[in-house]
């Protein structure tokens, strides 16, 4: 990234150019990214190609002011963080499904970020409803965040940090838990963006991928809550409050919601491929 691209990206998320790549700066950039750049899978249902390369990612997220899913959001955020002087490593993860089964390899892209004032931080702006701030990767106790209580434990450990099955967990793998429930299994082996093409292809084409079977556009609100548009269903969840769900009447209202709630300008409403269910 050149300086003009860095400045444009920072404007996109409403952040000033930092003096040093510190943990406080990382926390601010992380939260601002979640508030400004939505987690969305609209490209899949608009017939748009997903390209995991620097120029297309920056064009989509910065110039076109769109969002994306994990490969795009964390891939682009990694470019920005590196340009600002952070030490960034791309990590692969497998997401836990509803039945506790792990997804396919390269199911998720997350970041390990090191700051000049010390510490390794699990940084993830591409998992939808997740932590608002980076998590300390080496911390095994509870980590409280506006989104909930998180833990990073050795793979195979239960919510209390105790290994099950009589075996020892591999140190190379870590489980990330939210409110005691495993979210994904993280590998600590460094990866490059090209490694995730197979995961992006599977998640954007497989008939069993929930990204193919549903529409989602979601972001953290300035008050710490969340707003989500899934098809024509708009859900607003204030921090600590109850969900408010409404059904939008027609395509015009849907397009207005994309524009007003997420800053996304569309010329047509995306339709779930194959007629899958909205979630």
Secondary structure, 3 states (H helix, E strand, C coil): CCHHHHHHHHHHHCCCCCCCCCHHHHHHHHHHHHHHCCEECHHHHHCCCCCCCHHHHHHHHHHCCCCECHHHHHHHHHHHHHHCCCEEEEEEEEEECCCCCECCCCCEEEEEEECCCCCEEEECCCCCCCCCCCEECCCCCCEEECCEEEEEEECCECCCCCECCCCCCCCCEEEEEECCEEEEEEECCCECHHHHHHHHHHHHHCCCCHHHHCCCEEEECCCCCEEEEECCEEEEECCCCCEEEEECCCHHHHHHHHHHHHCCCCCCCCCCHHHCCCC
